[in-house]
Protein backbone atom coordinates (compact mmCIF):
# COMPACT_ATOMS: atom_id res chain seq x y z
CA UNK A 1 0.00 0.00 0.00
CA UNK A 2 1.25 3.48 -0.90
CA UNK A 3 0.50 5.90 1.90
CA UNK A 4 0.07 9.60 1.19
CA UNK A 5 1.39 12.29 3.57
CA UNK A 6 0.24 15.91 3.53
CA UNK A 7 2.90 18.56 4.19
CA UNK A 8 0.79 21.54 5.23
CA UNK A 9 3.41 24.27 4.84
CA UNK A 10 6.86 24.75 3.29
CA UNK A 11 9.62 22.98 5.18
CA UNK A 12 13.09 21.57 4.56
CA UNK A 13 12.95 18.89 1.90
CA UNK A 14 14.85 16.35 4.01
CA UNK A 15 11.57 14.85 5.23
CA UNK A 16 9.67 14.77 1.94
CA UNK A 17 12.75 13.39 0.17
CA UNK A 18 13.05 10.62 2.75
CA UNK A 19 9.35 9.77 2.43
CA UNK A 20 9.51 9.50 -1.35
CA UNK A 21 12.67 7.40 -1.14
CA UNK A 22 10.83 5.01 1.17
CA UNK A 23 7.76 4.51 -0.97
CA UNK A 24 5.46 7.28 0.28
CA UNK A 25 3.59 9.82 -1.77
CA UNK A 26 4.00 13.41 -0.64
CA UNK A 27 1.26 15.99 -1.13
CA UNK A 28 1.84 19.70 -0.51
CA UNK A 29 -0.94 21.71 1.10
CA UNK A 30 -2.67 24.67 -0.51
CA UNK A 31 -3.31 26.56 2.73
CA UNK A 32 -3.84 26.11 6.46
CA UNK A 33 -7.37 27.43 6.93
CA UNK A 34 -9.74 24.78 8.26
CA UNK A 35 -11.69 24.08 5.07
CA UNK A 36 -8.60 23.88 2.87
CA UNK A 37 -6.93 21.51 5.32
CA UNK A 38 -9.98 19.27 5.33
CA UNK A 39 -10.13 19.19 1.54
CA UNK A 40 -6.42 18.44 1.22
CA UNK A 41 -6.56 15.68 3.83
CA UNK A 42 -9.38 13.65 2.31
CA UNK A 43 -6.98 11.31 0.49
CA UNK A 44 -4.14 11.43 3.04
CA UNK A 45 -3.08 8.93 5.71
CA UNK A 46 -0.77 11.30 7.58
CA UNK A 47 -0.08 14.99 8.02
CA UNK A 48 3.00 17.00 8.97
CA UNK A 49 1.83 20.41 10.27
CA UNK A 50 3.99 23.33 11.31
CA UNK A 51 1.66 26.22 12.25
CA UNK A 52 -1.50 24.55 10.92
CA UNK A 53 -4.11 23.84 13.62
CA UNK A 54 -5.29 20.24 13.57
CA UNK A 55 -8.64 20.85 15.28
CA UNK A 56 -11.49 18.56 16.22
CA UNK A 57 -13.33 19.62 13.07
CA UNK A 58 -10.35 18.71 10.89
CA UNK A 59 -9.90 15.35 12.58
CA UNK A 60 -13.61 14.52 12.58
CA UNK A 61 -13.99 15.22 8.88
CA UNK A 62 -10.89 13.35 7.71
CA UNK A 63 -11.67 9.66 8.29
CA UNK A 64 -8.61 8.41 6.42
CA UNK A 65 -6.17 10.26 8.69
CA UNK A 66 -4.06 7.93 10.83
CA UNK A 67 -1.14 10.01 12.11
CA UNK A 68 -0.28 13.63 12.92
CA UNK A 69 3.48 14.21 13.01
CA UNK A 70 4.22 17.66 14.45
CA UNK A 71 7.13 19.54 12.91
CA UNK A 72 8.50 20.56 16.31
CA UNK A 73 7.95 19.63 19.93
CA UNK A 74 4.79 21.54 20.86
CA UNK A 75 1.43 19.87 20.30
CA UNK A 76 -0.84 22.65 21.55
CA UNK A 77 -2.09 23.14 17.98
CA UNK A 78 -3.34 19.54 17.86
CA UNK A 79 -6.61 18.51 19.52
CA UNK A 80 -5.30 15.48 21.38
CA UNK A 81 -8.66 14.49 22.83
CA UNK A 82 -10.17 14.41 19.36
CA UNK A 83 -7.23 12.36 18.09
CA UNK A 84 -7.77 9.90 20.91
CA UNK A 85 -11.49 9.56 20.13
CA UNK A 86 -10.85 9.00 16.43
CA UNK A 87 -7.87 6.68 16.82
CA UNK A 88 -5.39 9.11 15.26
CA UNK A 89 -1.84 8.72 16.55
CA UNK A 90 0.28 11.77 17.34
CA UNK A 91 4.06 12.05 17.26
CA UNK A 92 6.38 15.03 17.44
CA UNK A 93 10.04 15.80 16.88
CA UNK A 94 10.96 16.32 20.50
CA UNK A 95 14.53 17.56 20.85
CA UNK A 96 15.00 18.51 17.20
CA UNK A 97 15.04 22.25 17.93
CA UNK A 98 16.12 22.18 21.59
CA UNK A 99 19.58 23.59 20.97
CA UNK A 100 18.24 26.29 18.66
CA UNK A 101 15.72 27.48 21.29
CA UNK A 102 18.34 27.32 24.03
CA UNK A 103 20.74 29.48 22.03
CA UNK A 104 17.91 31.93 21.33
CA UNK A 105 17.10 32.15 25.03
CA UNK A 106 20.73 32.95 25.81
CA UNK A 107 20.76 35.53 23.01
CA UNK A 108 17.74 37.25 24.60
CA UNK A 109 19.47 37.17 27.99
CA UNK A 110 22.54 38.84 26.51
CA UNK A 111 20.44 41.43 24.66
CA UNK A 112 18.65 42.29 27.90
CA UNK A 113 21.83 42.34 29.96
CA UNK A 114 23.52 44.72 27.52
CA UNK A 115 20.38 46.89 27.02
CA UNK A 116 20.85 46.24 23.31
CA UNK A 117 17.47 47.47 22.12
CA UNK A 118 17.81 50.85 23.84
CA UNK A 119 21.37 51.65 22.78
CA UNK A 120 20.79 50.49 19.20
CA UNK A 121 17.73 52.75 18.96
CA UNK A 122 19.74 55.73 20.20
CA UNK A 123 22.65 54.95 17.88
CA UNK A 124 20.33 54.62 14.86
CA UNK A 125 18.95 58.09 15.65
CA UNK A 126 22.43 59.57 15.48
CA UNK A 127 22.93 59.85 19.23
CA UNK A 128 26.31 58.10 19.24
CA UNK A 129 27.73 59.79 22.34
CA UNK A 130 24.47 59.56 24.26
CA UNK A 131 24.18 55.85 23.46
CA UNK A 132 27.65 55.27 24.88
CA UNK A 133 26.93 57.29 28.01
CA UNK A 134 23.53 55.89 28.94
CA UNK A 135 24.29 52.20 28.50
CA UNK A 136 23.83 50.35 31.77
CA UNK A 137 24.73 46.87 30.59
CA UNK A 138 25.65 44.19 33.09
CA UNK A 139 27.68 41.00 32.83
CA UNK A 140 26.15 37.53 32.96
CA UNK A 141 29.07 36.09 34.89
CA UNK A 142 28.19 35.51 38.51
CA UNK A 143 24.48 36.19 37.98
CA UNK A 144 21.80 33.67 38.93
CA UNK A 145 19.74 32.10 36.16
CA UNK A 146 16.41 30.68 37.25
CA UNK A 147 15.08 27.99 34.92
CA UNK A 148 11.39 27.27 35.22
CA UNK A 149 11.37 23.83 33.59
CA UNK A 150 14.40 21.64 33.03
CA UNK A 151 13.71 19.51 29.99
CA UNK A 152 15.95 19.26 26.94
CA UNK A 153 15.93 23.00 26.28
CA UNK A 154 16.39 23.96 29.91
CA UNK A 155 19.39 21.63 30.26
CA UNK A 156 21.01 23.14 27.15
CA UNK A 157 20.48 26.66 28.54
CA UNK A 158 21.96 25.57 31.87
CA UNK A 159 25.05 24.15 30.17
CA UNK A 160 25.64 27.23 28.00
CA UNK A 161 24.99 29.70 30.80
CA UNK A 162 26.87 27.79 33.49
CA UNK A 163 29.90 26.56 31.58
CA UNK A 164 30.07 29.40 29.07
CA UNK A 165 29.22 32.44 31.17
CA UNK A 166 29.88 31.31 34.72
CA UNK A 167 26.29 31.82 35.86
CA UNK A 168 24.77 30.17 38.91
CA UNK A 169 21.95 27.86 37.83
CA UNK A 170 18.81 27.46 39.91
CA UNK A 171 15.88 25.43 38.60
CA UNK A 172 12.34 24.52 39.57
CA UNK A 173 10.93 21.38 37.96
CA UNK A 174 8.87 18.98 40.12
CA UNK A 175 9.27 16.23 37.51
CA UNK A 176 13.08 16.10 37.67
CA UNK A 177 15.09 13.68 39.80
CA UNK A 178 17.88 15.69 41.49
CA UNK A 179 20.22 12.68 41.31
CA UNK A 180 20.12 12.67 37.50
CA UNK A 181 20.91 16.34 36.94
CA UNK A 182 24.18 17.54 35.42
CA UNK A 183 26.69 19.06 37.81
CA UNK A 184 26.22 22.75 38.47
CA UNK A 185 22.41 22.85 38.59
CA UNK A 186 20.67 23.36 41.92
CA UNK A 187 17.10 22.14 41.96
CA UNK A 188 14.77 23.90 44.37
CA UNK A 189 11.44 22.61 45.63
CA UNK A 190 10.37 26.17 46.40
CA UNK A 191 9.10 27.87 43.25
CA UNK A 192 9.03 31.25 44.97
CA UNK A 193 12.74 30.97 45.77
CA UNK A 194 13.51 30.88 42.06
CA UNK A 195 11.65 34.13 41.39
CA UNK A 196 13.17 35.80 44.44
CA UNK A 197 16.80 34.90 43.77
CA UNK A 198 17.14 34.83 39.98
CA UNK A 199 18.61 37.70 37.99
CA UNK A 200 17.12 36.12 34.87
CA UNK A 201 14.00 33.91 34.95
CA UNK A 202 13.79 31.79 31.81
CA UNK A 203 10.65 29.79 30.99
CA UNK A 204 10.98 26.31 29.51
CA UNK A 205 7.61 24.63 30.07
CA UNK A 206 4.90 23.30 27.81
CA UNK A 207 1.58 25.14 27.75
CA UNK A 208 -0.75 22.91 29.77
CA UNK A 209 -3.86 23.60 31.86
CA UNK A 210 -1.54 23.72 34.89
CA UNK A 211 1.02 26.12 33.41
CA UNK A 212 -1.15 28.51 31.39
CA UNK A 213 -1.30 31.85 33.18
CA UNK A 214 1.00 30.56 35.91
CA UNK A 215 3.41 33.52 35.75
CA UNK A 216 1.82 36.82 36.64
CA UNK A 217 1.63 39.71 39.06
CA UNK A 218 2.39 37.55 42.10
CA UNK A 219 5.60 36.22 40.54
CA UNK A 220 6.71 39.63 39.24
CA UNK A 221 6.30 41.07 42.73
CA UNK A 222 8.71 38.42 44.01
CA UNK A 223 11.39 39.22 41.42
CA UNK A 224 14.25 41.65 41.93
CA UNK A 225 13.72 45.06 40.31
CA UNK A 226 16.97 44.34 38.42
CA UNK A 227 15.76 40.95 37.10
CA UNK A 228 14.61 40.03 33.60
CA UNK A 229 11.97 37.60 32.33
CA UNK A 230 12.90 35.45 29.31
CA UNK A 231 10.18 33.52 27.49
CA UNK A 232 11.01 31.22 24.58
CA UNK A 233 8.24 28.75 25.52
CA UNK A 234 4.60 29.75 25.03
CA UNK A 235 3.01 33.16 25.48
CA UNK A 236 0.00 31.73 27.31
CA UNK A 237 2.19 30.81 30.30
CA UNK A 238 2.53 34.51 31.14
CA UNK A 239 -0.31 36.85 32.08
CA UNK A 240 0.72 39.45 29.56
CA UNK A 241 -1.33 42.37 30.88
CA UNK A 242 0.25 41.84 34.29
CA UNK A 243 3.71 41.65 32.71
CA UNK A 244 3.11 44.98 31.00
CA UNK A 245 2.02 46.53 34.30
CA UNK A 246 5.09 45.14 36.09
CA UNK A 247 7.36 46.59 33.40
CA UNK A 248 5.62 49.96 33.45
CA UNK A 249 5.90 50.15 37.25
CA UNK A 250 9.56 49.10 37.21
CA UNK A 251 8.94 45.98 39.26
CA UNK A 252 11.30 44.10 36.95
CA UNK A 253 14.09 45.43 34.74
CA UNK A 254 12.85 44.11 31.42
CA UNK A 255 11.96 41.10 29.30
CA UNK A 256 13.14 39.07 26.32
CA UNK A 257 10.14 37.52 24.58
CA UNK A 258 10.04 35.06 21.71
CA UNK A 259 6.45 34.14 22.58
CA UNK A 260 3.46 36.36 23.34
CA UNK A 261 -0.24 36.03 24.02
CA UNK A 262 -1.91 36.76 21.68
CA UNK A 263 0.40 35.66 18.92
CA UNK A 264 1.32 37.46 16.83
CA UNK A 265 1.45 40.41 19.17
CA UNK A 266 -0.71 43.36 18.20
CA UNK A 267 1.30 46.13 16.51
CA UNK A 268 -0.02 48.56 19.12
CA UNK A 269 1.11 46.41 22.06
CA UNK A 270 2.89 48.53 24.70
CA UNK A 271 5.65 45.90 24.67
CA UNK A 272 6.87 47.19 21.30
CA UNK A 273 7.27 50.68 22.74
CA UNK A 274 9.45 49.68 25.70
CA UNK A 275 13.21 50.23 25.55
CA UNK A 276 13.77 47.37 28.00
CA UNK A 277 11.87 44.71 26.03
CA UNK A 278 13.32 42.58 23.23
CA UNK A 279 10.68 40.95 20.98
CA UNK A 280 11.22 38.21 18.39
CA UNK A 281 8.45 36.49 16.36
CA UNK A 282 8.50 33.00 17.93
CA UNK A 283 11.44 32.04 15.77
CA UNK A 284 13.78 30.67 18.43
CA UNK A 285 13.55 27.11 17.19
CA UNK A 286 13.97 28.01 13.54
CA UNK A 287 17.53 27.47 12.42
CA UNK A 288 18.62 25.78 9.20
CA UNK A 289 19.84 22.81 11.21
CA UNK A 290 16.77 22.44 13.40
CA UNK A 291 14.41 22.73 10.43
CA UNK A 292 16.19 19.87 8.72
CA UNK A 293 16.08 17.73 11.87
CA UNK A 294 12.38 18.49 12.40
CA UNK A 295 11.48 17.73 8.80
CA UNK A 296 13.27 14.41 8.79
CA UNK A 297 12.05 13.49 12.26
CA UNK A 298 8.41 14.15 11.36
CA UNK A 299 8.72 12.08 8.18
CA UNK A 300 10.21 9.16 10.10
CA UNK A 301 7.51 9.56 12.75
CA UNK A 302 4.82 9.06 10.10
CA UNK A 303 6.61 5.96 8.88
CA UNK A 304 6.97 4.53 12.38
CA UNK A 305 3.23 4.74 12.98
CA UNK A 306 2.10 3.60 9.53
CA UNK A 307 4.54 0.69 9.36
CA UNK A 308 3.98 -0.48 12.92
CA UNK A 309 7.42 0.40 14.28
CA UNK A 310 8.10 1.62 17.80
CA UNK A 311 7.68 5.43 17.70
CA UNK A 312 10.74 7.46 18.61
CA UNK A 313 8.79 10.42 19.93
CA UNK A 314 5.23 9.32 20.72
CA UNK A 315 2.72 11.81 22.10
CA UNK A 316 -0.48 9.77 21.75
ZAVEXDO-427352 format. One record per residue (C-alpha): x, y, z; residue number from 1. Coordinates in nm, 4 decimals. Layout:
// residues N
R         xx         yy         zz   titor
R          X          Y          Z     NUM
...
// end
This chain:
// residues 316
R         xx         yy         zz   titor
R     0.0000     0.0000     0.0000       1
R     0.1254     0.3480    -0.0903       2
R     0.0503     0.5897     0.1901       3
R     0.0071     0.9604     0.1188       4
R     0.1392     1.2285     0.3570       5
R     0.0239     1.5909     0.3533       6
R     0.2896     1.8558     0.4188       7
R     0.0789     2.1540     0.5231       8
R     0.3415     2.4268     0.4842       9
R     0.6858     2.4746     0.3288      10
R     0.9620     2.2982     0.5182      11
R     1.3087     2.1569     0.4564      12
R     1.2950     1.8888     0.1903      13
R     1.4851     1.6350     0.4008      14
R     1.1573     1.4847     0.5229      15
R     0.9665     1.4767     0.1936      16
R     1.2752     1.3389     0.0165      17
R     1.3051     1.0615     0.2753      18
R     0.9347     0.9770     0.2435      19
R     0.9513     0.9505    -0.1349      20
R     1.2674     0.7404    -0.1139      21
R     1.0828     0.5007     0.1165      22
R     0.7755     0.4509    -0.0970      23
R     0.5457     0.7276     0.0284      24
R     0.3590     0.9821    -0.1769      25
R     0.4001     1.3415    -0.0642      26
R     0.1264     1.5991    -0.1126      27
R     0.1841     1.9701    -0.0515      28
R    -0.0939     2.1708     0.1098      29
R    -0.2668     2.4669    -0.0514      30
R    -0.3309     2.6563     0.2729      31
R    -0.3838     2.6111     0.6459      32
R    -0.7372     2.7433     0.6934      33
R    -0.9735     2.4781     0.8262      34
R    -1.1688     2.4080     0.5071      35
R    -0.8598     2.3882     0.2868      36
R    -0.6928     2.1510     0.5321      37
R    -0.9976     1.9268     0.5332      38
R    -1.0132     1.9186     0.1541      39
R    -0.6419     1.8439     0.1224      40
R    -0.6561     1.5678     0.3835      41
R    -0.9382     1.3651     0.2306      42
R    -0.6979     1.1311     0.0493      43
R    -0.4138     1.1431     0.3044      44
R    -0.3077     0.8933     0.5706      45
R    -0.0771     1.1305     0.7575      46
R    -0.0082     1.4989     0.8016      47
R     0.3001     1.7005     0.8969      48
R     0.1831     2.0412     1.0274      49
R     0.3985     2.3330     1.1307      50
R     0.1658     2.6216     1.2248      51
R    -0.1496     2.4545     1.0925      52
R    -0.4109     2.3837     1.3615      53
R    -0.5292     2.0241     1.3573      54
R    -0.8639     2.0847     1.5278      55
R    -1.1489     1.8562     1.6215      56
R    -1.3328     1.9616     1.3073      57
R    -1.0355     1.8711     1.0895      58
R    -0.9903     1.5348     1.2580      59
R    -1.3611     1.4524     1.2583      60
R    -1.3985     1.5218     0.8875      61
R    -1.0888     1.3346     0.7708      62
R    -1.1670     0.9661     0.8294      63
R    -0.8610     0.8407     0.6422      64
R    -0.6174     1.0264     0.8693      65
R    -0.4057     0.7927     1.0829      66
R    -0.1144     1.0010     1.2109      67
R    -0.0279     1.3627     1.2918      68
R     0.3480     1.4209     1.3009      69
R     0.4222     1.7658     1.4452      70
R     0.7131     1.9539     1.2907      71
R     0.8503     2.0561     1.6314      72
R     0.7954     1.9625     1.9933      73
R     0.4790     2.1539     2.0859      74
R     0.1432     1.9869     2.0296      75
R    -0.0839     2.2652     2.1555      76
R    -0.2095     2.3135     1.7978      77
R    -0.3341     1.9538     1.7861      78
R    -0.6612     1.8507     1.9523      79
R    -0.5304     1.5484     2.1384      80
R    -0.8658     1.4494     2.2828      81
R    -1.0172     1.4414     1.9363      82
R    -0.7231     1.2356     1.8086      83
R    -0.7773     0.9896     2.0908      84
R    -1.1490     0.9563     2.0126      85
R    -1.0847     0.9000     1.6429      86
R    -0.7872     0.6682     1.6819      87
R    -0.5387     0.9106     1.5263      88
R    -0.1837     0.8721     1.6546      89
R     0.0281     1.1773     1.7341      90
R     0.4064     1.2046     1.7261      91
R     0.6376     1.5031     1.7437      92
R     1.0044     1.5800     1.6881      93
R     1.0960     1.6324     2.0503      94
R     1.4532     1.7557     2.0851      95
R     1.5005     1.8512     1.7202      96
R     1.5043     2.2247     1.7928      97
R     1.6125     2.2184     2.1586      98
R     1.9584     2.3591     2.0969      99
R     1.8235     2.6295     1.8664     100
R     1.5723     2.7477     2.1285     101
R     1.8336     2.7323     2.4031     102
R     2.0743     2.9476     2.2029     103
R     1.7914     3.1929     2.1325     104
R     1.7098     3.2154     2.5034     105
R     2.0731     3.2947     2.5813     106
R     2.0762     3.5529     2.3006     107
R     1.7744     3.7252     2.4603     108
R     1.9475     3.7168     2.7989     109
R     2.2541     3.8841     2.6506     110
R     2.0445     4.1428     2.4664     111
R     1.8649     4.2292     2.7897     112
R     2.1834     4.2341     2.9958     113
R     2.3522     4.4718     2.7518     114
R     2.0383     4.6892     2.7016     115
R     2.0853     4.6241     2.3309     116
R     1.7473     4.7471     2.2124     117
R     1.7814     5.0855     2.3842     118
R     2.1372     5.1654     2.2783     119
R     2.0786     5.0491     1.9203     120
R     1.7731     5.2750     1.8960     121
R     1.9743     5.5728     2.0196     122
R     2.2653     5.4954     1.7877     123
R     2.0335     5.4622     1.4859     124
R     1.8947     5.8086     1.5654     125
R     2.2434     5.9575     1.5476     126
R     2.2926     5.9848     1.9234     127
R     2.6306     5.8099     1.9241     128
R     2.7730     5.9794     2.2343     129
R     2.4471     5.9562     2.4262     130
R     2.4180     5.5848     2.3465     131
R     2.7648     5.5267     2.4885     132
R     2.6933     5.7293     2.8010     133
R     2.3532     5.5889     2.8941     134
R     2.4288     5.2200     2.8498     135
R     2.3831     5.0350     3.1771     136
R     2.4733     4.6870     3.0589     137
R     2.5653     4.4187     3.3089     138
R     2.7680     4.0997     3.2831     139
R     2.6151     3.7527     3.2959     140
R     2.9071     3.6086     3.4885     141
R     2.8192     3.5506     3.8513     142
R     2.4479     3.6193     3.7985     143
R     2.1803     3.3667     3.8926     144
R     1.9745     3.2103     3.6156     145
R     1.6407     3.0677     3.7249     146
R     1.5080     2.7989     3.4924     147
R     1.1386     2.7266     3.5217     148
R     1.1366     2.3833     3.3594     149
R     1.4401     2.1641     3.3033     150
R     1.3709     1.9507     2.9993     151
R     1.5947     1.9255     2.6937     152
R     1.5935     2.2999     2.6278     153
R     1.6392     2.3958     2.9911     154
R     1.9387     2.1633     3.0260     155
R     2.1007     2.3144     2.7149     156
R     2.0478     2.6655     2.8537     157
R     2.1957     2.5567     3.1872     158
R     2.5050     2.4150     3.0170     159
R     2.5645     2.7233     2.7999     160
R     2.4992     2.9705     3.0804     161
R     2.6872     2.7790     3.3486     162
R     2.9901     2.6565     3.1577     163
R     3.0073     2.9402     2.9067     164
R     2.9223     3.2445     3.1171     165
R     2.9875     3.1314     3.4721     166
R     2.6286     3.1817     3.5856     167
R     2.4772     3.0168     3.8908     168
R     2.1953     2.7855     3.7830     169
R     1.8808     2.7460     3.9913     170
R     1.5878     2.5429     3.8599     171
R     1.2339     2.4521     3.9568     172
R     1.0932     2.1381     3.7957     173
R     0.8874     1.8977     4.0119     174
R     0.9275     1.6225     3.7512     175
R     1.3080     1.6102     3.7670     176
R     1.5087     1.3677     3.9805     177
R     1.7883     1.5690     4.1487     178
R     2.0222     1.2683     4.1311     179
R     2.0116     1.2669     3.7500     180
R     2.0909     1.6343     3.6940     181
R     2.4181     1.7538     3.5423     182
R     2.6687     1.9061     3.7814     183
R     2.6216     2.2747     3.8470     184
R     2.2405     2.2854     3.8587     185
R     2.0671     2.3362     4.1916     186
R     1.7098     2.2138     4.1955     187
R     1.4770     2.3900     4.4370     188
R     1.1440     2.2609     4.5632     189
R     1.0373     2.6174     4.6404     190
R     0.9103     2.7871     4.3249     191
R     0.9030     3.1254     4.4975     192
R     1.2743     3.0969     4.5766     193
R     1.3512     3.0883     4.2060     194
R     1.1648     3.4135     4.1389     195
R     1.3167     3.5801     4.4439     196
R     1.6801     3.4902     4.3765     197
R     1.7140     3.4834     3.9978     198
R     1.8614     3.7704     3.7992     199
R     1.7115     3.6117     3.4865     200
R     1.4004     3.3913     3.4947     201
R     1.3794     3.1791     3.1811     202
R     1.0652     2.9793     3.0993     203
R     1.0978     2.6308     2.9506     204
R     0.7613     2.4629     3.0070     205
R     0.4904     2.3300     2.7811     206
R     0.1582     2.5139     2.7748     207
R    -0.0749     2.2909     2.9768     208
R    -0.3863     2.3602     3.1860     209
R    -0.1542     2.3717     3.4891     210
R     0.1024     2.6117     3.3410     211
R    -0.1152     2.8506     3.1394     212
R    -0.1299     3.1851     3.3177     213
R     0.1005     3.0565     3.5911     214
R     0.3410     3.3523     3.5747     215
R     0.1817     3.6819     3.6637     216
R     0.1634     3.9712     3.9060     217
R     0.2393     3.7554     4.2095     218
R     0.5598     3.6224     4.0536     219
R     0.6711     3.9633     3.9236     220
R     0.6303     4.1070     4.2727     221
R     0.8709     3.8416     4.4006     222
R     1.1386     3.9217     4.1423     223
R     1.4249     4.1651     4.1929     224
R     1.3724     4.5064     4.0311     225
R     1.6969     4.4339     3.8419     226
R     1.5760     4.0954     3.7098     227
R     1.4612     4.0032     3.3596     228
R     1.1974     3.7595     3.2328     229
R     1.2904     3.5450     2.9313     230
R     1.0180     3.3519     2.7492     231
R     1.1006     3.1223     2.4581     232
R     0.8242     2.8755     2.5521     233
R     0.4596     2.9748     2.5034     234
R     0.3006     3.3157     2.5479     235
R     0.0002     3.1734     2.7312     236
R     0.2189     3.0812     3.0301     237
R     0.2526     3.4511     3.1141     238
R    -0.0313     3.6845     3.2085     239
R     0.0721     3.9454     2.9556     240
R    -0.1327     4.2369     3.0876     241
R     0.0253     4.1844     3.4285     242
R     0.3714     4.1651     3.2709     243
R     0.3114     4.4977     3.0997     244
R     0.2018     4.6527     3.4295     245
R     0.5090     4.5143     3.6087     246
R     0.7364     4.6592     3.3395     247
R     0.5618     4.9959     3.3454     248
R     0.5900     5.0147     3.7246     249
R     0.9559     4.9098     3.7207     250
R     0.8936     4.5977     3.9258     251
R     1.1302     4.4104     3.6953     252
R     1.4093     4.5428     3.4737     253
R     1.2854     4.4112     3.1420     254
R     1.1961     4.1096     2.9298     255
R     1.3139     3.9073     2.6319     256
R     1.0136     3.7522     2.4580     257
R     1.0039     3.5057     2.1708     258
R     0.6448     3.4138     2.2584     259
R     0.3463     3.6356     2.3342     260
R    -0.0237     3.6032     2.4022     261
R    -0.1909     3.6764     2.1676     262
R     0.0397     3.5664     1.8915     263
R     0.1316     3.7455     1.6828     264
R     0.1450     4.0411     1.9171     265
R    -0.0711     4.3356     1.8196     266
R     0.1305     4.6130     1.6510     267
R    -0.0023     4.8563     1.9115     268
R     0.1106     4.6411     2.2061     269
R     0.2891     4.8532     2.4696     270
R     0.5646     4.5905     2.4672     271
R     0.6866     4.7187     2.1298     272
R     0.7266     5.0675     2.2740     273
R     0.9451     4.9684     2.5700     274
R     1.3209     5.0226     2.5551     275
R     1.3766     4.7373     2.7996     276
R     1.1873     4.4708     2.6031     277
R     1.3317     4.2581     2.3227     278
R     1.0679     4.0949     2.0976     279
R     1.1220     3.8214     1.8387     280
R     0.8451     3.6491     1.6358     281
R     0.8502     3.3000     1.7928     282
R     1.1443     3.2036     1.5765     283
R     1.3783     3.0674     1.8426     284
R     1.3545     2.7106     1.7188     285
R     1.3970     2.8006     1.3537     286
R     1.7526     2.7466     1.2419     287
R     1.8617     2.5781     0.9200     288
R     1.9844     2.2813     1.1212     289
R     1.6770     2.2437     1.3405     290
R     1.4411     2.2730     1.0429     291
R     1.6192     1.9874     0.8718     292
R     1.6076     1.7729     1.1875     293
R     1.2382     1.8491     1.2400     294
R     1.1479     1.7733     0.8802     295
R     1.3274     1.4407     0.8786     296
R     1.2046     1.3490     1.2262     297
R     0.8405     1.4146     1.1362     298
R     0.8721     1.2077     0.8183     299
R     1.0209     0.9161     1.0095     300
R     0.7509     0.9556     1.2745     301
R     0.4816     0.9059     1.0096     302
R     0.6615     0.5961     0.8880     303
R     0.6972     0.4530     1.2382     304
R     0.3232     0.4738     1.2981     305
R     0.2099     0.3598     0.9530     306
R     0.4543     0.0691     0.9364     307
R     0.3976    -0.0480     1.2923     308
R     0.7421     0.0396     1.4277     309
R     0.8096     0.1624     1.7800     310
R     0.7682     0.5430     1.7701     311
R     1.0743     0.7458     1.8611     312
R     0.8786     1.0425     1.9934     313
R     0.5232     0.9324     2.0716     314
R     0.2721     1.1809     2.2105     315
R    -0.0478     0.9766     2.1752     316
// end
